[in-house]
Amino acid sequence: MPETILIGLTGSIGAGKSEVAQVWKGLGAGIVEGDEMGRLALSTDEDLRLKLSERFGKEILDTTGQILHTKLAEAAFNSPGDVQDLTELTFPTLYRLAREEFRKLAHLYRVVVFDAALIFKWGVEDDFDVIVAVTSPDLVLIERASTRLGIDPEQAASRLAGQLSSTEKARRADLVINNNSSLTELKKKAVEVWDRLTSWKKVQQS
């Protein structure tokens, strides 16, 4: 059975990495979404919910003990320290679930992609065969993040400031997709990178 290539796909909020992931899905990749793993971690790990409520307040829980995501976001994105605590508390469960998905999908797909903004911040980049970063200009990121999250530009800029900059992600990645034009152009670049990745894998196996 051919070995699966595991790709880490990263980029700031609004950079366009999820659009790239969808292109690759259409080309035959198995996709694991970091956001989805985060939601699954919060809904399935009672101990994690307890730790989060102790750190950020019981008001982040509803009457059944489940996380109120809006309340958690309000409490956890006030400062870099709050964001760091949220990351450190949620990462172990989130990444355990993600790795379980990697193993499942490896039996079904030749390429498995982990779509996650915090790959470098978590320090797990060495777990992947290739890291691809999607970047956009800062002003564009703020506008997109503001629209997507339903927050004002100042809040969006604050959240982005809590992540590694696009420049740093690009420096540390193996491949970079610059999303500085239209969605059509981004999809074209995604296909070009896919072709490079799959060609690379064929060379590795020869």
CORGIRA-V925717 format. One record per residue. N is the residue number from 1. RES is the residue in one small letter. OMEGA is omega in whole degrees, -180 to 180 (none if undefined). D_FIRST is the distance of its C-alpha to the first C-alpha in whole Angstrom. Layout:
n-><N & N>
res-><RES & RES>
omega-><OMEGA & OMEGA>
d_first-><D_FIRST & D_FIRST>
This chain:
n-><1 & 2 & 3 & 4 & 5 & 6 & 7 & 8 & 9 & 10 & 11 & 12 & 13 & 14 & 15 & 16 & 17 & 18 & 19 & 20 & 21 & 22 & 23 & 24 & 25 & 26 & 27 & 28 & 29 & 30 & 31 & 32 & 33 & 34 & 35 & 36 & 37 & 38 & 39 & 40 & 41 & 42 & 43 & 44 & 45 & 46 & 47 & 48 & 49 & 50 & 51 & 52 & 53 & 54 & 55 & 56 & 57 & 58 & 59 & 60 & 61 & 62 & 63 & 64 & 65 & 66 & 67 & 68 & 69 & 70 & 71 & 72 & 73 & 74 & 75 & 76 & 77 & 78 & 79 & 80 & 81 & 82 & 83 & 84 & 85 & 86 & 87 & 88 & 89 & 90 & 91 & 92 & 93 & 94 & 95 & 96 & 97 & 98 & 99 & 100 & 101 & 102 & 103 & 104 & 105 & 106 & 107 & 108 & 109 & 110 & 111 & 112 & 113 & 114 & 115 & 116 & 117 & 118 & 119 & 120 & 121 & 122 & 123 & 124 & 125 & 126 & 127 & 128 & 129 & 130 & 131 & 132 & 133 & 134 & 135 & 136 & 137 & 138 & 139 & 140 & 141 & 142 & 143 & 144 & 145 & 146 & 147 & 148 & 149 & 150 & 151 & 152 & 153 & 154 & 155 & 156 & 157 & 158 & 159 & 160 & 161 & 162 & 163 & 164 & 165 & 166 & 167 & 168 & 169 & 170 & 171 & 172 & 173 & 174 & 175 & 176 & 177 & 178 & 179 & 180 & 181 & 182 & 183 & 184 & 185 & 186 & 187 & 188 & 189 & 190 & 191 & 192 & 193 & 194 & 195 & 196 & 197 & 198 & 199 & 200 & 201 & 202 & 203 & 204 & 205 & 206>
res-><m & p & e & t & i & l & i & g & l & t & g & s & i & g & a & g & k & s & e & v & a & q & v & w & k & g & l & g & a & g & i & v & e & g & d & e & m & g & r & l & a & l & s & t & d & e & d & l & r & l & k & l & s & e & r & f & g & k & e & i & l & d & t & t & g & q & i & l & h & t & k & l & a & e & a & a & f & n & s & p & g & d & v & q & d & l & t & e & l & t & f & p & t & l & y & r & l & a & r & e & e & f & r & k & l & a & h & l & y & r & v & v & v & f & d & a & a & l & i & f & k & w & g & v & e & d & d & f & d & v & i & v & a & v & t & s & p & d & l & v & l & i & e & r & a & s & t & r & l & g & i & d & p & e & q & a & a & s & r & l & a & g & q & l & s & s & t & e & k & a & r & r & a & d & l & v & i & n & n & n & s & s & l & t & e & l & k & k & k & a & v & e & v & w & d & r & l & t & s & w & k & k & v & q & q & s>
omega-><-179 & 179 & 179 & 172 & -179 & -176 & 171 & -178 & -174 & -179 & -179 & 175 & 178 & -178 & -180 & -177 & 180 & 175 & 176 & 179 & -180 & 175 & -179 & 176 & 178 & 179 & 174 & -180 & 168 & -174 & 171 & -177 & 179 & 180 & 180 & 177 & 177 & 178 & 179 & 178 & -178 & -176 & -174 & -175 & -178 & 179 & 177 & 180 & 178 & 180 & 180 & 179 & 176 & -178 & -171 & 177 & -177 & -180 & 177 & 180 & 174 & -175 & 178 & -180 & 177 & -178 & 168 & -169 & 179 & 180 & 178 & 179 & 179 & -177 & -169 & -177 & 179 & -176 & 176 & 179 & 177 & 180 & 180 & 179 & 178 & 180 & -177 & -179 & -174 & -172 & -175 & 180 & -180 & -174 & 174 & 178 & 179 & -179 & 174 & 178 & 177 & -177 & 179 & -175 & 180 & 178 & -174 & -173 & 174 & 179 & 176 & -175 & 172 & -178 & -174 & -177 & -168 & -178 & -179 & -179 & 177 & -179 & -177 & -175 & -179 & 177 & -173 & 177 & -178 & 172 & 177 & 178 & 174 & -176 & 174 & 176 & -175 & -178 & 178 & 178 & -179 & -179 & -179 & -179 & 178 & -180 & -176 & -175 & -180 & -180 & -179 & -176 & 180 & 177 & 179 & 179 & 179 & 179 & 179 & 180 & 179 & 178 & 172 & 179 & 176 & 180 & -179 & 178 & 179 & -180 & -174 & -178 & 175 & 179 & -178 & 173 & 179 & 179 & -176 & -179 & -175 & 175 & 177 & 179 & 178 & 180 & 177 & 178 & 179 & 178 & 180 & 179 & 176 & 179 & 178 & -178 & -178 & 174 & 177 & -178 & 179 & 178 & -180 & -176 & -177 & none>
d_first-><0 & 4 & 6 & 9 & 12 & 15 & 19 & 22 & 24 & 28 & 31 & 35 & 36 & 37 & 35 & 33 & 29 & 29 & 29 & 27 & 24 & 25 & 25 & 21 & 21 & 22 & 20 & 17 & 16 & 16 & 20 & 21 & 25 & 27 & 30 & 29 & 27 & 31 & 32 & 30 & 31 & 35 & 35 & 33 & 34 & 38 & 39 & 37 & 40 & 43 & 42 & 42 & 45 & 47 & 46 & 47 & 49 & 49 & 50 & 46 & 46 & 47 & 49 & 45 & 44 & 41 & 41 & 43 & 41 & 44 & 46 & 44 & 43 & 47 & 47 & 44 & 45 & 48 & 48 & 45 & 45 & 45 & 42 & 40 & 41 & 39 & 36 & 36 & 37 & 34 & 31 & 30 & 30 & 28 & 26 & 25 & 24 & 22 & 20 & 19 & 18 & 16 & 14 & 14 & 13 & 10 & 9 & 11 & 11 & 10 & 13 & 15 & 19 & 21 & 25 & 27 & 31 & 31 & 28 & 30 & 33 & 31 & 30 & 26 & 25 & 23 & 21 & 19 & 18 & 20 & 24 & 25 & 29 & 31 & 34 & 38 & 41 & 43 & 45 & 43 & 41 & 44 & 45 & 41 & 41 & 44 & 44 & 40 & 42 & 45 & 47 & 49 & 49 & 50 & 48 & 45 & 46 & 46 & 42 & 41 & 43 & 41 & 38 & 37 & 39 & 37 & 38 & 36 & 33 & 33 & 34 & 31 & 28 & 26 & 27 & 30 & 30 & 34 & 35 & 39 & 39 & 38 & 36 & 35 & 35 & 32 & 30 & 30 & 29 & 26 & 25 & 26 & 24 & 21 & 21 & 21 & 19 & 16 & 18 & 18 & 14 & 14 & 16 & 14 & 11 & 14>
